[in-house]
Amino acid sequence: MKKIVLVLLGVTLLSCNSKAQDQKEKKENFEVTKTEAQWKAELTELQFQVLRKEATEPPFSSELNKNYKEGTYVCAGCGTPLFESEHKFDSGTGWPSFDREIEGNVAFSSDNKLGYTRTEEHCAVCGGHLGHVFNDGPRKTTGKRHCINGAALKFIPENE
């Protein structure tokens, strides 16, 4: 009887950690697709790890975190416009933060890697990982905080 209970307990524990929980709703067919070798050749090592392997850069490490110039933040992988400087704010988290995205250019999926569900953001054109969106942004605007890895972005000044 003890063996049956132990087997059932083991099966129950393993079933709670199934691969189904790791699945995302993100689309797999993107307008811009490249091989891993092509991405590695075009991106810096940090950009590759963030955009293609869903890594997170260290907080306060991006020069874009404290950039307050007017312009557009584009995907470092494919150049798609993602965020406007007028929607950027200092969240104090150490990553560039925005209260809204350029609609249609950012895709969303679920991320359960930390044991709870977060909303992950990707470039809608190349699928590059950008960061996550949270509901603790400025209440006077959208209430959203798009917490974005600076390595996933390039900044294009307004007059360029």
N, C-alpha and C positions, 0 to 999 in steps of 0.2 A: 504494500500500500504506500509506503514511504517513497518507493521508486516512482510510482505513478504520479504522486504529488510533486516530486522534484522535476520530473519530465514536463508535466503541465506548467509548472512555474517557469521553467526554462523556455518553453515555447511561448508563453505569454510575454516574458521579458523580451525575447527576440522579436516578436511581432510588433511590439511597441516602438521598435527602432527600425522600421522597414524602410526600404529605398523609396517607397511611395511618398514618404514625407519630404524627401529631398527633391521631388519633381517640381518643376516650375511651369508656369503658364506662358513663359516668354516664347515668342514665335521663333522658329528656327530658320526661316527663309528671309534673308535680308537682301536689300537692293545691292549693297556692297558686300561681297564675300571674297575672302582671300585665304590662302593656305597659311598654316602656322608659320612656315618659313618666310612667306611674304610679309606677314605682320611683324615678325622678328626683325626683318631687314629694314622696315620702315619706321618702327617705333623704338624709343629708348627702352632699356631694360625695365625701368619703373613703369613706363606707359604700357608696355606689353603685359606686365604682371597685373596691373590694375584693369586695363581694358579687356584683355583676353582671358585672364585667369581669375578675375574677380577679387584681386587683392585690395587691401586698404593701405594707403600711404600713411606714414606717421602724422599725427596731428601737428599743426603749426609748421609743417615742412614745405608747404607750397607758397611760392611768391604770389600766387593769385589770391591767397587768403586775405591779404590786406590791400589788394588792388581796388582802388575806388575810381579809376578812370572810366569815362563813358565809352561804351562799345558793346561788342557781342562776344559771348563765350561759345566757342564751337567745339565739336568733337575732335580730339587730337588724332583720332583714327581716320576719319573721313571728311572732316570739315563741315559737317552739318551744324547749322546754328541751333543752340540748345537753350541758352539763357541770355537775357538782356541785363546790362549793368544796372538799369533803373530798378530792377527787382532783387538786387543783391543786398545783403545786410550782414552785419557782424554778429554771428550767433554766439561767439565766445567758445565754440567747440574746437577750433583749430582747422576747420575745413571751409572752403568757400561755400556759402549758403545763399539760397535764393528762395523767395516766397512763391514763385511760379516758374514754370517752364514755358518754352515756346511750344504752344499746343500742336500736337501731331508729330513732333520731332523727338519726343521722349517716350519710350515704351516702359511699361511697368509689369512686374511679376512678383511672386511671393518668394521670400527667402526664410528658411527655417533653420539655418546653420547654427544659430546660437540657442536653439531650444525654444524659441518663440517666433511668431510670424512677424516679419518686417516687410515693407514694400520696397523692393529693389528697383532701381532705375537703370535703363539701358538706352543707348542711342537707337532710335527706331530705324535708322538706315543701315548701320553696320553691326548692331548688336553689342557694341562695346559697353562694358560695365561702367557706370558712372558713380553710383553711390546708393543712398536710400532717402526716402521721404518720410518725414515724421509730422505729427499734428501738434507740434509745440513751437510753431513759427509766430510771426507778428500777428497779434489778434486784430490789429487795425486794418490788415490787408486780407490775406487768404487763410492765415492760421497755419500755413504749411511751412516746413523747413526742409528744403531740398539740400541735403548734406552731401556735397559732391567732392570727389577726389580731384585736386588740382591737376594731377598728372593725366587725368582723362580729358582735360580742357586745353584749348589754346585761346588766347585773348586777341581779338581783332579790334583795335581802337576805332572809334566812331568815324574819324576822318580818313580811314584807309580802305 
